[in-house]
Structures are given as C-alpha cells and as structure tokens.
Amino acid sequence: MIRLVVFAVLVLLLAYGFSWFADRPGDLSLVWEGQIYQTKLIVAVSAIIALIAAVMIAWWFVRLVWTSPHSVTRYFRARKRDRGYQALSTGLIAAGAGNALLARKMAARSRGLIRADQEPLINLLEAQAALIEGRHDEARAKFEAMANDPETRELGLRGLYLEARRLGANEAARQYAEKAVDNAPYLPWAAQATLEYRSQAGRWDDAIRLLEQQKAARVVEKAEANRLHAVLLTARAAEKLESNPAGARDDALQALKLAADFIPATLVAAKALFREGGLRKAASILEQAWKSGPHPEIGQAYVRARSGDSTLDRLKRAERLEAMRPNNVESLLVVAQAALDAQEFAKARAKAEAAARIEPREAAFLLLADIEEAETGDQGRVRHWLAQALKAPRDPAWVADGFVSDKWLPVSPVTGRLDAFEWKAPFGQIEGPLEDGSAPAAIETALKTLPPLRDVRPESPVNDHRIIELERAATIAEAVRPAPAPTRTPAKPKTVEPSVSDKAAAPNEAKPFFGGLPDDPGVRDPKVEPEPKTRLRLF
C-alpha cells in the first residue's frame, strides 16, 4: 500500500513538472568543442529523464546477472525449507491425532530438510512421537535438550514436569516447576503447580508472594486470585492460632475482606478473638456469618463461646441464633442439641422433629436417638431412630476429591489441589425417592412406627440385657419342669396319700427339684413363693 502511494506521488510530480515546462517554452543551447547544440527545453528534460531511466535499468540488469547464483541458491533453499515446514506441520498434526508412524516419518523428513538447530520444533515432534510409542527415556532426553536451549527452555521444563508427575516423582516435578516459575512466573501451569507444592509444604508466605506475582501479571482472574489469597491467609492464620492469636486474627480478618462468605476464615477469626477476650466482636462476626448462611460449626462456636456458661445459658444463645434464621434446619438442630444438654427433653424433641420434617437427614434422627437414650433409656426406640438415620441422606461435610474430612483443610490430601474442599453431602449411598413423596410424610411415618415405651421395673437395678436373659431362663425352666412325684414313707409297705391336715402341718417341707438350674432366679415354686403380679414385657 505504501509503495502504491509513493508511485502515485512520483507520477503526479512528473506530470506536474512536464506541464510546468510546457507552459514555459524556451530553448536550451550547448556549446561543445566549438559546436553549438540547440534544442527545446522540454525535449532536453525528457532526454535527461530517459537517460536516467536507462542507466537504472542497465544497473538492475547487471546486478541481476551478478547476483544470480546466490538468488538461485536462495530460491532452492527456500523451496527446501518450505517442504520441511510442510512435513513438520503434518507431523505435529499426526502426533496430536496419535498417529505415531506418520509422526515419526514426518520427523525424519523434517530433519532431512531443516536443520534441527534452526527449527527446535523438530525436537518437540520427535519427543511427542516417542511418547506415543511409549519410549519415555528417549522423550525425556529430547525434553532435556529443549530445556538447555534458551528458546525452548519453558517447553522442555513442561515436558519434564509432566513426565515426573507420570512417574510419581513429586520432588523432581516440584523442582522443574520451581525452575520454570523462576524464569517465567507468568506461566499458568508452572505457577499453579508451584503454588500447590508450596501450600503442601506449609510455605504460606512464599505461596502468597507467588500469588501476588500472578495477580500482577494477570495470569489468574481477580476474583479467583482473591479467593486463593483468602484460602492461604486462612491456612496461615490457623497455623498461628495457638502460638500467635493476634497474628491469626489479622490474617483471618484480611481473608474475610477478600472473601466475606468464607466459613473457615470466620471460624479462625472468632477463635482468635475468643483467645484475646474479644467476645463481643467475635460474636458479631459469627452472627453476620450465620445470617448469610447457617453452618453447624458456626453455631457450635457461637453457643460455646464462653467456657464457663451453664447449659441454660448455651440454650439461650442457641435460641438467639434460631431467632436470626427461623425455620432453618441448622437453627433447629443447634437449639435441639443445646436443649438436650440442658435436660429439657420436650423442647429438644420438638426441635429435632421439626428439623426432620424440614429435611429428614442423618443428624436429625441421630439427635432423636440421643434424646431417647437420655430421656427414656428405651433401647427399642433408640434403635428405631438409628435405623431411620441409616436410611436418611447423609449430612453435609467437608469433601475434596472423594475424601471426607471432619474439618476444613486448605489442600486436598488426595491430589494436592488448593481450595479443593467444599461443604456438601458426601456420596455414600444411592438416594432414592421417599416412600410417600415428601419429607414431612417420612418423619410422620417414622413417628407412627415408633415402638411404644416399655414398662420399666422400678425395683430392679439390672440393665435391659440382664432382664431379657433372666426372663428367657425363666421361660425355659417353666417349660422343662415335670409334675411333682408323690412322697414315699419307708416304714409302711404301701404308699399312703397324706391327709389334708398333714399337708397343712408341714407347709415348708423341702420339695424335690427336677427343672432348671437351682441358682436360676427365674425358677420358683408357685406353691411356695407366689408369682408377682407385675410381669416384664420383652418388647
């Protein structure tokens, strides 16, 4: 485009010059060796311009002839290079498609047409072909050669990193990632891998510094960077919690500024403030988090904020949480647990049943079993609630890559991924639809099938298992006891039935024992010891 403009400008200038000379006619005289040469001015100018053009054409022709050998060589070299790049492109496509045979063939052709030191992609193609064919040693040698070349250092380090990860050599992989991130901190794979390795090693300061470099280089988005920064700050705060509560508090509060809904940061900040005596501020932080989204760990920390509180005080604090988020499962469960601790069984049972009506899950039925155990001690009813808990959906927990943890962790213990834990229900069973189609109907069915309360023998101090064993022994003894035989008198030759007066005169005479064990308390003679009126029921 620029050349076209320049050409047009030159043509316009020439046309303007000729028109200017045409409008100003004149003669041009030249005296050379006594001869006078005279011509028109326009003719002289045209001749000069034609002479200049002829000289330029002649110079171009001479230059073309002089440089023709080099031009011919360059032409064939360019043609050969084009064929080599075409083979290289075909080989890379074949390697990406998994065609090892074609990739190896194109790599050999490319090496014959292009020098490997001039085009490092040939090493990449050969390494990819070796990986496809399973020759990992050859591939690692190619990647090492690329890592030593400044032009392909990053590509070679990535190949060596992936090979080390494949072999499970985590330390070697970490070194390759660290070397890559030192040379190029803008590489996403190197920065992410180094960030995870530093987090696994507990090097929170180095991890935060690297994350700030990534954020400055815009390797990660701002929202994601803030989230990861909050995770790292929370992990560092949790590590400082016991030894440096003030530092833990500052880190946790800074994490909350970056991610206001981050539950682990909220808990660490509240615990640090509790250790420093800032009960009111910690309670305010927990209340704000509870209003945003109720969480059982927040409820437990809020209820047990003061170690010297009585169970009634804790119940009042739990009811305060319920007032903030009424008709919520977590609110009802917190109040039910606090009421159980305070021995207010009616309130505990009502709240637990209400939670089960809203969401019939494992925690609600387990809490009902605890209430039943503490209030009545009826093992049949306890087992009924435990059976309901087994069939109910599981409670949410901290889950990362299929691993369930009882507390939040910054790094997944399975894959080493940062910020992998989520608060959700773990996969533990195939959940099907409820039998009657609704949660309230499920809890109503459980209440209807609840076994009746057993009669308890007040004077018996033994437990239920002992009572069942004694009654079973008594039943067996009654079944195997034969009828009593008549008493023989040795002095008389024939058996004489005793009279009624004789029976009355010796009412406590020892009777022969033929059934059950003598020490079985469940076996008794109905004629000697009358049977008690109250009978125990097994179920």
C-alpha positions as CSV (number, residue, x, y, z in Angstrom):
1,M,0.0,0.0,0.0
2,I,2.8,2.4,0.8
3,R,4.6,1.6,-2.4
4,L,1.5,2.3,-4.4
5,V,1.1,5.7,-2.7
6,V,4.8,6.5,-3.4
7,F,4.4,5.5,-7.1
8,A,1.3,7.6,-7.5
9,V,3.0,10.6,-5.9
10,L,6.1,10.3,-8.3
11,V,3.8,10.1,-11.3
12,L,2.0,13.2,-10.2
13,L,5.2,15.1,-9.7
14,L,6.5,14.1,-13.2
15,A,3.2,15.1,-14.8
16,Y,3.3,18.4,-12.9
17,G,6.9,19.0,-14.0
18,F,6.2,18.4,-17.6
19,S,3.2,20.6,-17.6
20,W,5.2,23.4,-15.9
21,F,7.9,23.2,-18.6
22,A,5.3,23.1,-21.3
23,D,3.7,26.3,-20.1
24,R,7.1,28.0,-20.1
25,P,8.7,27.3,-23.5
26,G,12.3,28.1,-24.2
27,D,15.5,26.9,-25.9
28,L,18.5,25.2,-24.5
29,S,21.9,25.9,-26.2
30,L,25.0,23.8,-25.6
31,V,28.5,24.8,-26.9
32,W,30.8,21.8,-27.0
33,E,34.1,21.8,-29.0
34,G,33.1,24.8,-31.0
35,Q,29.8,23.4,-31.9
36,I,26.5,24.8,-30.9
37,Y,23.8,22.4,-30.0
38,Q,20.4,24.0,-29.5
39,T,17.1,22.3,-28.6
40,K,13.8,22.9,-26.9
41,L,13.8,22.9,-23.1
42,I,11.1,20.3,-22.8
43,V,13.0,18.0,-25.2
44,A,16.2,18.3,-23.1
45,V,14.4,17.5,-19.9
46,S,12.7,14.4,-21.4
47,A,16.1,13.2,-22.7
48,I,17.7,13.6,-19.3
49,I,14.9,11.7,-17.7
50,A,15.1,8.9,-20.3
51,L,18.8,8.7,-19.8
52,I,18.4,8.3,-16.0
53,A,15.8,5.6,-16.5
54,A,18.1,3.8,-19.0
55,V,21.0,3.9,-16.5
56,M,18.8,2.5,-13.8
57,I,17.6,-0.4,-16.0
58,A,21.1,-1.2,-17.0
59,W,22.3,-1.3,-13.4
60,W,19.4,-3.5,-12.4
61,F,20.3,-5.9,-15.2
62,V,24.0,-6.0,-14.3
63,R,23.2,-6.6,-10.7
64,L,20.7,-9.4,-11.5
65,V,23.4,-11.2,-13.6
66,W,26.0,-10.6,-10.9
67,T,23.8,-12.0,-8.0
68,S,22.0,-14.7,-10.0
69,P,24.0,-17.6,-8.4
70,H,23.1,-16.5,-4.9
71,S,19.5,-15.9,-5.9
72,V,19.2,-19.4,-7.4
73,T,20.7,-20.9,-4.3
74,R,18.3,-19.0,-2.1
75,Y,15.4,-20.0,-4.2
76,F,16.1,-23.7,-3.8
77,R,16.9,-23.3,-0.1
78,A,13.6,-21.5,0.5
79,R,11.8,-24.3,-1.5
80,K,13.5,-26.9,0.6
81,R,12.6,-25.1,3.8
82,D,9.0,-24.8,2.8
83,R,8.9,-28.6,2.2
84,G,10.5,-29.1,5.6
85,Y,7.9,-26.9,7.3
86,Q,5.1,-28.7,5.5
87,A,6.4,-32.0,6.7
88,L,6.8,-30.6,10.3
89,S,3.2,-29.3,10.2
90,T,2.0,-32.7,9.0
91,G,4.0,-34.5,11.7
92,L,2.6,-32.3,14.5
93,I,-0.9,-32.9,13.4
94,A,-0.3,-36.6,13.2
95,A,1.2,-36.6,16.7
96,G,-1.8,-34.7,18.0
97,A,-4.0,-37.3,16.4
98,G,-2.0,-40.2,17.9
99,N,-0.5,-41.4,14.6
100,A,2.9,-42.4,15.8
101,L,4.1,-43.9,12.5
102,L,3.3,-40.9,10.4
103,A,4.7,-38.6,13.1
104,R,8.0,-40.4,13.1
105,K,8.1,-40.4,9.3
106,M,7.5,-36.7,9.1
107,A,10.0,-36.0,11.9
108,A,12.7,-37.8,9.9
109,R,11.7,-35.9,6.7
110,S,11.8,-32.6,8.5
111,R,15.2,-33.3,10.0
112,G,16.5,-34.0,6.5
113,L,15.0,-30.8,5.0
114,I,15.6,-28.4,8.0
115,R,18.4,-28.2,10.4
116,A,17.4,-29.0,14.0
117,D,19.3,-26.1,15.4
118,Q,17.4,-23.8,13.2
119,E,14.0,-25.2,14.0
120,P,13.6,-26.6,17.6
121,L,10.1,-27.8,16.9
122,I,11.7,-30.9,15.3
123,N,12.8,-32.0,18.8
124,L,9.2,-31.5,20.0
125,L,7.8,-33.6,17.2
126,E,10.3,-36.4,17.9
127,A,9.6,-36.2,21.7
128,Q,5.8,-36.5,21.0
129,A,6.3,-39.4,18.7
130,A,8.4,-41.2,21.3
131,L,5.7,-40.6,23.9
132,I,3.1,-42.0,21.7
133,E,5.2,-45.1,21.1
134,G,6.0,-45.5,24.8
135,R,9.7,-44.7,24.6
136,H,9.7,-42.4,27.6
137,D,13.5,-42.4,28.0
138,E,14.0,-41.0,24.5
139,A,11.3,-38.4,25.2
140,R,12.9,-37.3,28.4
141,A,16.2,-36.9,26.5
142,K,14.6,-34.7,24.0
143,F,12.9,-32.6,26.7
144,E,16.2,-32.2,28.5
145,A,17.8,-31.0,25.2
146,M,15.0,-28.4,24.8
147,A,15.4,-27.4,28.5
148,N,19.0,-26.5,27.8
149,D,18.1,-24.3,24.8
150,P,17.0,-20.8,25.9
151,E,14.5,-20.7,23.1
152,T,12.7,-23.8,24.1
153,R,13.5,-23.9,27.9
154,E,9.9,-23.5,29.0
155,L,8.7,-26.2,26.7
156,G,11.3,-28.6,27.8
157,L,10.6,-28.0,31.5
158,R,6.9,-28.6,31.0
159,G,7.6,-31.9,29.3
160,L,10.0,-32.9,32.1
161,Y,7.4,-31.9,34.7
162,L,4.7,-34.0,33.1
163,E,7.0,-37.0,32.9
164,A,7.9,-36.6,36.5
165,R,4.2,-36.4,37.5
166,R,3.5,-39.5,35.4
167,L,6.3,-41.5,37.3
168,G,5.1,-40.2,40.7
169,A,8.4,-38.3,41.3
170,N,6.8,-35.4,43.1
171,E,10.1,-33.9,44.3
172,A,11.5,-33.8,40.7
173,A,8.2,-32.4,39.4
174,R,8.4,-29.7,42.1
175,Q,12.0,-28.7,41.1
176,Y,11.0,-28.5,37.4
177,A,8.0,-26.3,38.3
178,E,10.1,-24.1,40.6
179,K,12.7,-23.6,37.9
180,A,10.1,-22.7,35.3
181,V,8.4,-20.2,37.5
182,D,11.7,-18.6,38.4
183,N,12.4,-18.0,34.7
184,A,8.8,-17.2,33.7
185,P,6.3,-16.5,36.6
186,Y,3.6,-15.8,34.0
187,L,3.3,-19.5,33.0
188,P,0.0,-20.7,34.4
189,W,0.9,-24.4,34.7
190,A,4.2,-23.6,36.5
191,A,2.7,-21.0,38.8
192,Q,-0.2,-23.3,39.7
193,A,2.0,-26.3,40.4
194,T,4.5,-24.2,42.4
195,L,1.6,-22.7,44.4
196,E,0.2,-26.1,45.3
197,Y,3.6,-27.5,46.2
198,R,4.4,-24.6,48.5
199,S,1.0,-24.9,50.1
200,Q,1.5,-28.6,50.7
201,A,4.8,-27.8,52.4
202,G,3.2,-25.1,54.5
203,R,5.2,-22.3,53.0
204,W,2.4,-19.9,53.1
205,D,4.5,-16.7,52.8
206,D,6.1,-17.9,49.6
207,A,2.8,-19.1,48.2
208,I,1.2,-15.7,48.9
209,R,4.1,-13.9,47.3
210,L,3.8,-16.0,44.2
211,L,0.1,-15.5,44.0
212,E,0.6,-11.7,44.1
213,Q,3.1,-12.0,41.2
214,Q,0.5,-14.0,39.3
215,K,-2.2,-11.4,40.0
216,A,0.1,-8.6,38.9
217,A,0.9,-10.5,35.7
218,R,-2.8,-11.2,35.2
219,V,-2.2,-14.9,35.0
220,V,-5.3,-15.5,37.1
221,E,-8.6,-13.6,37.3
222,K,-9.0,-11.1,40.1
223,A,-11.9,-13.0,41.7
224,E,-10.0,-16.3,41.7
225,A,-6.9,-14.6,43.0
226,N,-8.8,-13.1,45.9
227,R,-10.3,-16.4,46.7
228,L,-7.0,-18.2,46.7
229,H,-5.4,-15.4,48.7
230,A,-8.2,-15.8,51.3
231,V,-7.5,-19.5,51.5
232,L,-3.8,-19.0,52.0
233,L,-4.4,-16.4,54.7
234,T,-6.8,-18.6,56.5
235,A,-4.3,-21.5,56.4
236,R,-1.6,-19.3,57.8
237,A,-4.0,-18.0,60.5
238,A,-5.0,-21.5,61.5
239,E,-1.3,-22.3,61.9
240,K,-0.7,-19.3,64.1
241,L,-3.9,-19.7,66.2
242,E,-2.3,-21.4,69.2
243,S,1.1,-19.5,69.3
244,N,0.1,-16.1,67.9
245,P,-3.6,-15.3,68.3
246,A,-3.1,-11.7,67.3
247,G,-1.4,-12.6,64.0
248,A,-4.1,-15.2,63.4
249,R,-6.8,-12.6,63.9
250,D,-5.2,-10.2,61.5
251,D,-4.8,-12.8,58.8
252,A,-8.3,-14.2,59.2
253,L,-9.9,-10.7,59.1
254,Q,-7.9,-9.9,56.0
255,A,-9.2,-13.1,54.5
256,L,-12.7,-12.1,55.3
257,K,-12.2,-8.8,53.4
258,L,-11.2,-10.8,50.3
259,A,-14.0,-13.4,50.7
260,A,-16.7,-12.4,53.1
261,D,-18.6,-15.7,52.9
262,F,-15.6,-17.9,53.7
263,I,-16.6,-20.0,56.7
264,P,-13.1,-21.3,57.7
265,A,-11.9,-17.7,57.9
266,T,-14.9,-16.7,60.0
267,L,-14.2,-19.6,62.5
268,V,-10.5,-18.8,62.8
269,A,-11.1,-15.1,63.3
270,A,-13.7,-15.9,66.0
271,K,-11.5,-18.4,67.8
272,A,-8.6,-15.9,67.8
273,L,-10.8,-13.2,69.3
274,F,-12.1,-15.6,71.9
275,R,-8.5,-16.2,73.0
276,E,-7.8,-12.5,73.2
277,G,-11.0,-11.8,75.1
278,G,-12.9,-10.1,72.3
279,L,-16.1,-12.0,72.9
280,R,-18.4,-9.3,71.6
281,K,-16.6,-8.7,68.3
282,A,-16.3,-12.5,67.8
283,A,-20.0,-13.0,68.4
284,S,-20.7,-10.2,65.9
285,I,-18.6,-11.9,63.3
286,L,-20.3,-15.2,63.9
287,E,-23.8,-13.6,63.8
288,Q,-23.1,-12.0,60.5
289,A,-21.9,-15.3,59.0
290,W,-25.0,-17.1,60.5
291,K,-27.3,-14.6,58.9
292,S,-25.6,-15.1,55.5
293,G,-25.8,-18.9,55.7
294,P,-26.2,-21.1,58.8
295,H,-23.4,-23.5,59.3
296,P,-23.2,-26.1,62.2
297,E,-19.6,-25.2,63.0
298,I,-20.6,-21.5,63.4
299,G,-23.5,-22.5,65.6
300,Q,-21.3,-24.7,67.8
301,A,-18.7,-21.9,68.1
302,Y,-21.3,-19.3,69.0
303,V,-23.1,-21.5,71.6
304,R,-19.8,-22.5,73.3
305,A,-18.3,-19.0,73.1
306,R,-17.7,-18.8,76.9
307,S,-16.4,-21.9,78.5
308,G,-17.9,-21.1,81.9
309,D,-21.5,-20.8,80.6
310,S,-24.1,-23.1,82.0
311,T,-26.2,-25.3,79.8
312,L,-29.2,-22.9,80.2
313,D,-27.0,-20.0,79.0
314,R,-26.0,-22.0,76.0
315,L,-29.6,-22.8,75.3
316,K,-30.4,-19.1,75.3
317,R,-27.6,-18.4,72.9
318,A,-28.8,-21.2,70.6
319,E,-32.3,-19.7,70.7
320,R,-30.9,-16.3,69.7
321,L,-29.4,-18.0,66.6
322,E,-32.8,-19.5,65.8
323,A,-34.4,-16.1,66.0
324,M,-32.0,-14.8,63.4
325,R,-32.8,-17.6,61.0
326,P,-36.1,-19.2,61.9
327,N,-37.5,-22.3,60.2
328,N,-33.9,-23.4,59.3
329,V,-32.6,-26.9,59.8
330,E,-29.3,-25.9,61.3
331,S,-31.0,-23.4,63.7
332,L,-33.4,-26.1,64.9
333,L,-30.6,-28.7,65.3
334,V,-28.5,-26.2,67.3
335,V,-31.4,-25.5,69.7
336,A,-32.2,-29.2,70.0
337,Q,-28.7,-30.1,70.9
338,A,-28.5,-27.3,73.5
339,A,-31.8,-28.3,74.9
340,L,-30.6,-31.9,75.2
341,D,-27.5,-30.7,77.1
342,A,-29.8,-28.7,79.4
343,Q,-32.0,-31.8,80.0
344,E,-35.0,-30.0,78.5
345,F,-36.1,-33.1,76.6
346,A,-39.5,-31.8,75.4
347,K,-38.0,-28.8,73.7
348,A,-35.2,-30.9,72.3
349,R,-37.6,-33.5,70.9
350,A,-39.8,-30.8,69.4
351,K,-37.0,-29.0,67.7
352,A,-35.4,-32.2,66.4
353,E,-38.7,-33.4,64.9
354,A,-39.2,-30.0,63.3
355,A,-35.8,-30.2,61.7
356,A,-36.5,-33.8,60.5
357,R,-39.8,-32.5,59.0
358,I,-38.0,-29.8,57.0
359,E,-35.1,-32.0,55.9
360,P,-35.1,-35.7,57.1
361,R,-31.4,-36.3,57.2
362,E,-28.9,-38.2,59.3
363,A,-28.2,-35.6,62.0
364,A,-31.9,-35.1,62.9
365,F,-32.5,-38.8,63.5
366,L,-29.2,-39.3,65.4
367,L,-30.2,-36.4,67.7
368,L,-33.6,-38.0,68.3
369,A,-31.8,-41.2,69.2
370,D,-29.7,-39.3,71.7
371,I,-32.8,-37.7,73.2
372,E,-34.5,-41.0,73.5
373,E,-31.4,-42.5,75.2
374,A,-31.1,-39.7,77.7
375,E,-34.8,-39.3,78.5
376,T,-36.3,-42.9,78.5
377,G,-33.4,-45.2,78.0
378,D,-35.6,-47.4,75.9
379,Q,-33.3,-49.3,73.6
380,G,-36.1,-50.3,71.2
381,R,-36.9,-46.7,70.5
382,V,-33.3,-45.8,70.3
383,R,-32.7,-48.5,67.7
384,H,-35.7,-47.3,65.8
385,W,-34.2,-43.8,65.4
386,L,-30.8,-45.2,64.5
387,A,-32.5,-47.3,61.7
388,Q,-34.1,-44.1,60.4
389,A,-30.7,-42.4,60.4
390,L,-29.2,-45.2,58.4
391,K,-31.8,-44.8,55.7
392,A,-31.7,-41.0,55.7
393,P,-29.5,-38.9,53.4
394,R,-26.0,-38.1,54.8
395,D,-25.2,-34.8,56.4
396,P,-23.0,-32.2,54.6
397,A,-19.3,-32.4,55.4
398,W,-16.0,-31.0,54.1
399,V,-15.4,-33.1,50.9
400,A,-12.5,-32.9,48.4
401,D,-11.8,-35.4,45.6
402,G,-14.0,-38.0,47.3
403,F,-12.2,-37.5,50.7
404,V,-14.4,-36.6,53.7
405,S,-12.8,-34.6,56.5
406,D,-14.1,-33.6,59.8
407,K,-12.5,-30.2,59.4
408,W,-11.6,-27.8,56.6
409,L,-8.2,-28.2,55.0
410,P,-6.5,-25.8,52.6
411,V,-5.1,-28.5,50.3
412,S,-6.7,-31.7,49.2
413,P,-4.8,-34.7,50.6
414,V,-5.6,-36.8,47.5
415,T,-4.5,-34.5,44.6
416,G,-2.8,-31.6,46.4
417,R,-5.2,-29.1,44.8
418,L,-5.5,-25.8,46.6
419,D,-9.0,-24.8,47.8
420,A,-10.5,-28.2,47.0
421,F,-12.7,-28.7,50.0
422,E,-16.4,-28.0,49.7
423,W,-19.2,-28.1,52.2
424,K,-21.6,-30.6,50.7
425,A,-23.2,-34.0,51.3
426,P,-20.7,-36.8,50.5
427,F,-21.6,-39.5,48.2
428,G,-22.2,-42.5,50.3
429,Q,-25.4,-44.1,49.1
430,I,-27.8,-44.2,46.2
431,E,-30.5,-41.9,47.3
432,G,-34.0,-42.8,46.0
433,P,-37.3,-41.0,46.3
434,L,-39.1,-41.0,49.6
435,E,-41.8,-43.6,50.0
436,D,-44.7,-41.2,50.3
437,G,-43.0,-38.4,48.3
438,S,-42.4,-35.7,50.9
439,A,-40.2,-35.1,53.9
440,P,-43.0,-34.4,56.4
441,A,-44.6,-37.6,55.4
442,A,-41.4,-39.5,56.0
443,I,-41.0,-38.2,59.6
444,E,-44.7,-38.8,60.3
445,T,-44.2,-42.4,59.2
446,A,-41.2,-42.7,61.5
447,L,-43.2,-41.4,64.4
448,K,-46.1,-43.7,63.7
449,T,-43.8,-46.7,63.6
450,L,-42.1,-45.7,66.8
451,P,-42.3,-48.6,69.3
452,P,-44.3,-47.9,72.4
453,L,-42.5,-47.1,75.6
454,R,-41.5,-50.2,77.6
455,D,-42.6,-50.7,81.2
456,V,-39.6,-50.4,83.5
457,R,-39.3,-52.4,86.7
458,P,-38.5,-49.8,89.3
459,E,-37.0,-52.1,91.9
460,S,-34.7,-53.9,89.5
461,P,-31.3,-52.3,89.2
462,V,-30.1,-54.6,86.4
463,N,-29.9,-53.4,82.8
464,D,-32.2,-54.4,79.9
465,H,-29.9,-57.2,78.6
466,R,-29.9,-58.8,82.1
467,I,-33.7,-58.6,82.3
468,I,-34.1,-60.3,78.9
469,E,-31.7,-63.1,79.9
470,L,-33.5,-63.7,83.2
471,E,-36.9,-63.9,81.6
472,R,-35.6,-66.2,78.9
473,A,-34.2,-68.5,81.6
474,A,-37.5,-68.5,83.5
475,T,-39.4,-69.4,80.4
476,I,-37.1,-72.3,79.7
477,A,-37.3,-73.5,83.3
478,E,-41.1,-73.4,83.2
479,A,-41.2,-75.5,80.0
480,V,-38.9,-78.3,81.2
481,R,-40.2,-78.6,84.8
482,P,-42.1,-82.0,85.3
483,A,-45.0,-82.6,87.6
484,P,-44.1,-83.3,91.3
485,A,-43.9,-87.0,92.4
486,P,-45.7,-88.4,95.5
487,T,-43.7,-88.7,98.7
488,R,-42.9,-92.2,99.9
489,T,-42.8,-93.4,103.6
490,P,-40.1,-96.0,104.3
491,A,-41.8,-97.6,107.4
492,K,-45.0,-98.6,105.5
493,P,-45.1,-101.2,102.9
494,K,-47.6,-99.3,100.7
495,T,-47.9,-95.8,99.7
496,V,-50.5,-93.8,101.6
497,E,-51.6,-90.4,100.4
498,P,-51.0,-87.7,103.1
499,S,-54.1,-86.2,104.5
500,V,-55.0,-82.6,104.3
501,S,-54.0,-82.0,107.9
502,D,-50.6,-83.4,107.2
503,K,-50.2,-81.1,104.2
504,A,-51.2,-78.2,106.4
505,A,-48.9,-79.2,109.2
506,A,-45.8,-79.3,107.0
507,P,-46.2,-76.5,104.5
508,N,-42.4,-75.7,104.3
509,E,-41.2,-79.2,103.7
510,A,-38.5,-79.3,101.0
511,K,-39.7,-80.4,97.6
512,P,-37.6,-82.3,95.1
513,F,-36.3,-80.1,92.2
514,F,-36.3,-81.5,88.7
515,G,-36.4,-78.5,86.4
516,G,-33.8,-75.7,85.6
517,L,-30.7,-74.7,87.4
518,P,-31.0,-74.3,91.2
519,D,-29.4,-70.9,91.1
520,D,-31.7,-69.6,88.4
521,P,-33.7,-66.7,90.0
522,G,-36.4,-67.1,87.3
523,V,-37.4,-70.6,88.6
524,R,-39.7,-70.6,91.6
525,D,-42.3,-73.0,93.1
526,P,-45.7,-71.4,92.7
527,K,-46.9,-73.3,95.9
528,V,-44.0,-72.0,98.0
529,E,-43.4,-68.5,96.5
530,P,-46.4,-66.7,94.9
531,E,-45.7,-65.2,91.4
532,P,-45.6,-61.4,91.4
533,K,-48.4,-59.6,89.8
534,T,-46.2,-57.4,87.7
535,R,-44.7,-59.1,84.6
536,L,-42.0,-57.7,82.4
537,R,-42.6,-57.5,78.7
538,L,-39.8,-58.2,76.3
539,F,-41.0,-55.8,73.7
